[in-house]
């Protein structure tokens, strides 16, 4: 599913990458890293339903998104709400 992604260069270096629809952000060193970084932060941090994708017209005048640029990225949301990593089996004891 496609989502607007806001990218802004940081003074200290790197890129701050924000997914407004998920209310999440991450950092990347290069534009090529952005898709993987976003997938990781969604898998690790996001809980809830898949949000609707915003329209650029609804976000472009928001003062939080100034001096950067927008990307329109295809984000894999099939695993939203499912945690990555090994599952821990619960031990059942007889009473």
DSSP file (Angstrom, degrees, kcal/mol; ACC not computed):
  #  RESIDUE AA STRUCTURE BP1 BP2  ACC     N-H-->O    O-->H-N    N-H-->O    O-->H-N    TCO  KAPPA ALPHA  PHI   PSI    X-CA   Y-CA   Z-CA
    1    1 A X              0   0    0      0, 0.0    74,-3.1     0, 0.0     2,-0.3   0.000 360.0 360.0 360.0 140.5    0.0    0.0    0.0
    2    2 A X  E     +A   74   0A   0     72,-0.3     2,-0.3    70,-0.0    72,-0.2  -0.649 360.0 178.0 -88.5 136.0    1.4    3.4   -0.9
    3    3 A X  E     -A   73   0A   0     70,-2.7    70,-2.4    -2,-0.3     2,-0.3  -0.982  33.0-110.1-134.7 145.7    2.0    6.0    1.9
    4    4 A X  E     -A   72   0A   0     -2,-0.3     2,-0.4    68,-0.2    17,-0.4  -0.571  34.2-165.3 -72.1 135.7    3.4    9.5    1.9
    5    5 A X  E     -A   71   0A   0     66,-3.0    66,-2.9    -2,-0.3     2,-0.5  -0.993   8.4-147.4-128.2 127.9    6.8    9.7    3.6
    6    6 A X  E     -AB  70  18A   0     12,-2.7    12,-3.1    -2,-0.4     2,-0.4  -0.835  14.8-169.2-100.8 130.8    8.4   12.9    4.6
    7    7 A X  E     +AB  69  17A   0     62,-3.1    62,-2.7    -2,-0.5     2,-0.4  -0.963   7.4 176.0-123.0 133.1   12.2   13.2    4.5
    8    8 A X  E     - B   0  16A   0      8,-2.1     8,-3.0    -2,-0.4     2,-0.2  -0.997  29.7-122.4-138.8 133.2   14.3   15.9    6.0
    9    9 A X  E     - B   0  15A   0     -2,-0.4     2,-0.3    58,-0.4     6,-0.2  -0.523  28.5-136.6 -70.6 136.9   18.1   16.3    6.1
   10   10 A X    >   -     0   0    0      4,-2.4     3,-1.3    -2,-0.2     4,-0.1  -0.716  10.7-129.3 -94.8 147.2   19.5   16.6    9.6
   11   11 A X  T 3  S+     0   0    0     -2,-0.3    -1,-0.1     1,-0.3     3,-0.1   0.870 111.2  52.0 -61.6 -37.2   22.2   19.2   10.5
   12   12 A X  T 3  S-     0   0    0      1,-0.3    -1,-0.3    -3,-0.0     2,-0.1   0.509 127.2 -91.8 -78.4  -3.7   24.2   16.5   12.2
   13   13 A X  S <  S+     0   0    0     -3,-1.3    -1,-0.3     1,-0.3    -2,-0.1  -0.200  83.8  63.3 109.3 157.4   24.0   14.3    9.1
   14   14 A X  S    S-     0   0    0     15,-0.2    -4,-2.4    -3,-0.1     2,-0.4  -0.234  78.2 -76.6  85.0-177.1   21.6   11.7    7.9
   15   15 A X  E     -BC   9  28A   0     13,-3.3    13,-2.1    -6,-0.2     2,-0.6  -0.969  23.1-143.7-126.2 135.8   17.9   11.8    7.2
   16   16 A X  E     -BC   8  27A   0     -8,-3.0    -8,-2.1    -2,-0.4     2,-0.5  -0.896  23.1-163.2 -96.1 124.5   14.9   11.9    9.4
   17   17 A X  E     -BC   7  26A   0      9,-3.1     9,-2.4    -2,-0.6     2,-0.4  -0.944   5.2-169.1-117.4 122.4   12.1    9.9    7.8
   18   18 A X  E     -BC   6  25A   0    -12,-3.1   -12,-2.7    -2,-0.5     2,-0.7  -0.924  18.5-162.6-118.7 134.7    8.6   10.4    9.0
   19   19 A X  E >>> - C   0  24A   0      5,-3.0     5,-1.5    -2,-0.4     3,-1.1  -0.863  12.7-172.5-107.9  92.1    5.5    8.3    8.2
   20   20 A X  T 345S+     0   0    0     -2,-0.7     3,-0.5   -16,-0.3    -1,-0.2   0.852  80.2  57.8 -57.2 -37.5    2.7   10.7    9.2
   21   21 A X  T 345S+     0   0    0    -17,-0.4    -1,-0.3     1,-0.2    31,-0.1   0.799 115.7  36.1 -65.9 -26.9   -0.1    8.2    8.8
   22   22 A X  T <45S-     0   0    0     -3,-1.1    -1,-0.2     2,-0.2    -2,-0.2   0.500 104.7-128.2 -99.0  -7.9    1.6    5.8   11.3
   23   23 A X  T  <5 +     0   0    0     -4,-1.1     2,-0.3    -3,-0.5    -3,-0.2   0.907  68.7 123.6  57.2  44.3    2.8    8.6   13.6
   24   24 A X  E   < -C   19   0A   0     -5,-1.5    -5,-3.0    22,-0.0     2,-0.3  -0.916  39.5-173.5-131.0 155.8    6.3    7.1   13.4
   25   25 A X  E     +C   18   0A   0     -2,-0.3     2,-0.3    -7,-0.2    -7,-0.2  -0.969   3.1 178.2-143.3 162.5    9.8    8.2   12.4
   26   26 A X  E     -C   17   0A   0     -9,-2.4    -9,-3.1    -2,-0.3     2,-0.3  -0.910  25.8-113.5-149.4 174.8   13.2    6.7   11.9
   27   27 A X  E     -C   16   0A   0     -2,-0.3     2,-0.3   -11,-0.2   -11,-0.2  -0.877  27.3-179.6-116.1 150.7   16.7    7.8   10.8
   28   28 A X  E     -C   15   0A   0    -13,-2.1   -13,-3.3    -2,-0.3     3,-0.1  -0.982  28.0-146.3-144.4 153.3   18.6    6.8    7.7
   29   29 A X  S    S+     0   0    0     -2,-0.3     2,-0.3   -15,-0.2   -15,-0.2   0.714  87.3  17.9 -90.0 -23.7   22.0    7.6    6.3
   30   30 A X  S >> S-     0   0    0    -15,-0.1     3,-1.4     1,-0.1     4,-0.5  -0.976  76.4-114.1-146.5 156.0   20.9    7.4    2.6
   31   31 A X  G >4 S+     0   0    0     -2,-0.3     3,-1.4     1,-0.3     4,-0.4   0.849 113.4  64.4 -58.9 -35.7   17.7    7.5    0.6
   32   32 A X  G 34 S+     0   0    0      1,-0.3     4,-0.4     2,-0.1    -1,-0.3   0.757  99.0  54.5 -61.5 -24.5   18.3    3.9   -0.5
   33   33 A X  G <> S+     0   0    0     -3,-1.4     4,-2.4     1,-0.2    -1,-0.3   0.652  84.2  89.9 -81.0 -16.5   17.9    2.8    3.2
   34   34 A X  H <X S+     0   0    0     -3,-1.4     4,-2.7    -4,-0.5     5,-0.2   0.880  82.0  50.2 -56.9 -50.1   14.5    4.4    3.7
   35   35 A X  H  > S+     0   0    0     -4,-0.4     4,-2.4    -3,-0.2    -1,-0.2   0.927 114.7  44.2 -57.2 -45.2   12.2    1.5    2.7
   36   36 A X  H  > S+     0   0    0     -4,-0.4     4,-2.1     1,-0.2    -1,-0.2   0.896 113.3  51.2 -66.0 -39.5   14.0   -1.0    4.9
   37   37 A X  H  X S+     0   0    0     -4,-2.4     4,-2.3     2,-0.2    -1,-0.2   0.913 111.3  48.2 -62.7 -42.3   14.2    1.4    7.9
   38   38 A X  H  X S+     0   0    0     -4,-2.7     4,-2.4    -5,-0.2     5,-0.2   0.920 109.8  51.3 -65.6 -43.3   10.4    2.1    7.6
   39   39 A X  H  X S+     0   0    0     -4,-2.4     4,-2.3    -5,-0.2    -1,-0.2   0.911 111.6  49.4 -59.5 -40.7    9.5   -1.6    7.4
   40   40 A X  H  X S+     0   0    0     -4,-2.1     4,-2.4     2,-0.2     5,-0.2   0.924 110.9  46.8 -65.1 -45.6   11.6   -2.2   10.5
   41   41 A X  H  X>S+     0   0    0     -4,-2.3     4,-2.4     2,-0.2     5,-0.6   0.863 112.9  50.2 -68.5 -34.4   10.1    0.7   12.6
   42   42 A X  H  X5S+     0   0    0     -4,-2.4     4,-1.5     3,-0.2    39,-0.3   0.948 113.5  45.4 -65.6 -47.0    6.5   -0.4   11.6
   43   43 A X  H  <5S+     0   0    0     -4,-2.3    41,-0.4    -5,-0.2    -2,-0.2   0.877 121.8  37.7 -63.6 -38.1    7.2   -4.0   12.5
   44   44 A X  H  <5S+     0   0    0     -4,-2.4    -1,-0.2    -5,-0.2    -2,-0.2   0.813 131.3  19.4 -84.7 -31.7    8.9   -3.1   15.8
   45   45 A X  H  <5S+     0   0    0     -4,-2.4     2,-0.4    -5,-0.2    -3,-0.2   0.718  93.4  94.6-115.7 -26.9    6.8   -0.1   17.0
   46   46 A X     << +     0   0    0     -4,-1.5    35,-0.6    -5,-0.6     2,-0.4  -0.566  40.2 175.7 -86.1 132.0    3.4    0.1   15.4
   47   47 A X        +     0   0    0     -2,-0.4     2,-0.3    33,-0.1    33,-0.0  -0.998  43.5  43.6-127.8 133.0    0.3   -1.3   17.0
   48   48 A X  S    S-     0   0    0     -2,-0.4     2,-0.1     3,-0.0     3,-0.1  -0.771  89.8 -32.8 131.0-176.2   -3.1   -0.9   15.6
   49   49 A X        -     0   0    0     -2,-0.3     2,-0.4     1,-0.1    32,-0.1  -0.335  69.8 -90.7 -75.2 158.8   -5.0   -1.1   12.3
   50   50 A X        -     0   0    0     30,-0.1    -1,-0.1    27,-0.1   -28,-0.1  -0.584  50.2-132.0 -68.4 123.5   -3.5   -0.1    9.0
   51   51 A X        -     0   0    0     -2,-0.4     2,-0.2     1,-0.1   -29,-0.1  -0.299  20.1 -99.8 -74.6 161.9   -4.2    3.6    8.6
   52   52 A X        -     0   0    0    -31,-0.1     2,-0.4     1,-0.1    -1,-0.1  -0.536  44.5-104.2 -73.7 148.4   -5.6    5.2    5.5
   53   53 A X        -     0   0    0     -2,-0.2   -50,-0.1     1,-0.1    -1,-0.1  -0.611  36.0-129.3 -77.6 130.3   -3.1    6.9    3.3
   54   54 A X        -     0   0    0     -2,-0.4     2,-0.4   -50,-0.1   -50,-0.2  -0.295  17.0-117.5 -73.0 161.6   -3.2   10.6    3.5
   55   55 A X    >>  -     0   0    0      1,-0.1     3,-1.4   -52,-0.1     4,-0.7  -0.794  17.6-125.5 -97.3 145.0   -3.3   12.9    0.6
   56   56 A X  H >> S+     0   0    0     -2,-0.4     4,-2.6     1,-0.3     3,-1.2   0.873 110.6  62.4 -55.9 -38.6   -0.4   15.3   -0.1
   57   57 A X  H 34 S+     0   0    0      1,-0.3     4,-0.3     2,-0.2    -1,-0.3   0.782 102.0  51.9 -59.6 -27.4   -2.9   18.2   -0.2
   58   58 A X  H <4 S+     0   0    0     -3,-1.4    -1,-0.3     1,-0.1    -2,-0.2   0.674 121.1  29.7 -82.8 -17.7   -3.8   17.4    3.5
   59   59 A X  H X< S+     0   0    0     -3,-1.2     3,-1.8    -4,-0.7     6,-0.2   0.662  93.4  84.7-114.9 -22.0   -0.2   17.5    4.7
   60   60 A X  T 3< S+     0   0    0     -4,-2.6    -3,-0.1     1,-0.3    -2,-0.1   0.741  95.8  44.6 -64.3 -24.5    1.9   19.8    2.5
   61   61 A X  T 3  S+     0   0    0     -4,-0.3     2,-0.3     5,-0.0    -1,-0.3   0.427  82.5 118.9 -97.1   1.2    0.9   23.0    4.5
   62   62 A X    X   -     0   0    0     -3,-1.8     3,-1.9     1,-0.1    -3,-0.0  -0.517  65.5-137.9 -67.5 126.8    1.5   21.4    7.9
   63   63 A X  T 3  S+     0   0    0     -2,-0.3     3,-0.3     1,-0.3    -1,-0.1   0.693  99.3  68.6 -63.6 -17.6    4.2   23.3    9.7
   64   64 A X  T 3  S+     0   0    0      1,-0.2     2,-0.7     0, 0.0    -1,-0.3   0.743  96.6  57.4 -68.7 -21.2    5.8   20.1   11.0
   65   65 A X  S <  S+     0   0    0     -3,-1.9     2,-0.4    -6,-0.2    -1,-0.2  -0.679  76.9 132.9-115.3  76.8    6.7   19.3    7.4
   66   66 A X        +     0   0    0     -2,-0.7     3,-0.1    -3,-0.3    -5,-0.0  -0.968  62.4  14.5-129.0 140.0    8.9   22.2    6.3
   67   67 A X  S    S+     0   0    0     -2,-0.4   -58,-0.4     1,-0.3     2,-0.2   0.747 107.6  83.8  70.5  26.8   12.2   22.2    4.5
   68   68 A X  S    S-     0   0    0    -60,-0.1     2,-0.3    -3,-0.1    -1,-0.3  -0.577  70.8-113.0-133.8-160.3   12.1   18.6    3.4
   69   69 A X  E     -A    7   0A   0    -62,-2.7   -62,-3.1    -2,-0.2     2,-0.4  -0.952  18.5-118.5-142.7 162.9   10.6   16.6    0.6
   70   70 A X  E     -A    6   0A   0     -2,-0.3     2,-0.4   -64,-0.2   -64,-0.2  -0.806  17.9-168.2-105.8 141.2    8.0   13.9    0.1
   71   71 A X  E     -A    5   0A   0    -66,-2.9   -66,-3.0    -2,-0.4     2,-0.7  -0.949  16.9-143.2-120.2 148.0    8.3   10.4   -1.2
   72   72 A X  E     -A    4   0A   0     -2,-0.4     2,-0.3   -68,-0.2   -68,-0.2  -0.921  33.8-177.8-110.2 102.3    5.4    8.1   -2.2
   73   73 A X  E     -A    3   0A   0    -70,-2.4   -70,-2.7    -2,-0.7     2,-0.8  -0.816  32.1-127.9-114.3 144.5    6.5    4.7   -1.0
   74   74 A X  E     -A    2   0A   0     -2,-0.3     2,-0.5   -72,-0.2   -72,-0.3  -0.787  33.2-167.1 -85.0 111.8    4.9    1.2   -1.3
   75   75 A X        -     0   0    0    -74,-3.1     2,-0.8    -2,-0.8   -40,-0.0  -0.877  21.8-127.2-106.9 131.0    4.9   -0.1    2.3
   76   76 A X        +     0   0    0     -2,-0.5     3,-0.2     1,-0.2    -2,-0.0  -0.672  34.3 169.0 -76.8 110.9    4.3   -3.8    3.1
   77   77 A X    >   +     0   0    0     -2,-0.8     3,-1.4     1,-0.2    -1,-0.2   0.255  45.1 104.6-107.6  10.4    1.5   -3.6    5.6
   78   78 A X  T 3  S+     0   0    0      1,-0.3    -1,-0.2     3,-0.0    -2,-0.0   0.811  86.6  42.5 -61.7 -29.7    0.6   -7.3    5.6
   79   79 A X  T >  S+     0   0    0     -3,-0.2     3,-2.4     2,-0.1    -1,-0.3   0.287  79.6 135.8-101.9  10.4    2.4   -7.9    8.9
   80   80 A X  T <  S+     0   0    0     -3,-1.4   -30,-0.1     1,-0.3     3,-0.1  -0.381  75.6  21.8 -61.1 131.5    1.1   -4.8   10.7
   81   81 A X  T 3  S+     0   0    0    -35,-0.6     2,-0.5   -39,-0.3    -1,-0.3   0.274 103.1 102.0  92.9 -10.7    0.0   -5.7   14.2
   82   82 A X    <   -     0   0    0     -3,-2.4    -1,-0.2   -35,-0.0     2,-0.2  -0.925  69.5-132.7-107.5 128.5    2.2   -8.9   14.2
   83   83 A X        -     0   0    0     -2,-0.5     2,-0.2    -3,-0.1   -39,-0.1  -0.535  15.9-130.1 -79.8 142.7    5.5   -8.7   16.1
   84   84 A X        +     0   0    0    -41,-0.4     2,-0.1    -2,-0.2    -1,-0.1  -0.481  64.0  55.5 -82.5 162.1    8.7  -10.0   14.5
   85   85 A X  S    S-     0   0    0     -2,-0.2     2,-0.1     2,-0.0    -2,-0.0  -0.315  92.9 -36.0 106.1 173.0   11.0  -12.4   16.3
   86   86 A X        -     0   0    0     -2,-0.1     2,-0.3     1,-0.1    -2,-0.0  -0.337  56.0-124.4 -70.4 147.3   10.6  -15.8   17.9
   87   87 A X        -     0   0    0     -2,-0.1     2,-0.6     1,-0.0    -1,-0.1  -0.699  18.7-134.8 -87.5 143.4    7.5  -16.7   19.8
   88   88 A X        -     0   0    0     -2,-0.3     2,-0.2     0, 0.0    -1,-0.0  -0.880  16.9-134.5-101.9 124.0    7.9  -17.8   23.4
   89   89 A X        -     0   0    0     -2,-0.6     2,-0.4     1,-0.0     0, 0.0  -0.544  17.0-130.3 -76.6 139.1    5.9  -20.9   24.3
   90   90 A X        -     0   0    0     -2,-0.2     2,-0.5     1,-0.0    -1,-0.0  -0.732  18.7-126.9 -89.3 139.0    4.0  -20.7   27.6
   91   91 A X        -     0   0    0     -2,-0.4     2,-0.5     2,-0.0    -1,-0.0  -0.728  17.4-151.1 -88.0 130.0    4.5  -23.6   29.9
   92   92 A X        -     0   0    0     -2,-0.5     2,-0.4     0, 0.0    -1,-0.0  -0.888  12.6-163.5-102.0 126.2    1.3  -25.3   31.1
   93   93 A X        -     0   0    0     -2,-0.5     2,-0.2     2,-0.0    -2,-0.0  -0.874  17.1-123.8-112.2 144.2    1.5  -26.9   34.5
   94   94 A X              0   0    0     -2,-0.4     0, 0.0     1,-0.1     0, 0.0  -0.579 360.0 360.0 -81.5 145.2   -0.9  -29.4   36.0
   95   95 A X              0   0    0     -2,-0.2    -1,-0.1     0, 0.0    -2,-0.0   0.411 360.0 360.0-109.9 360.0   -2.5  -28.5   39.3
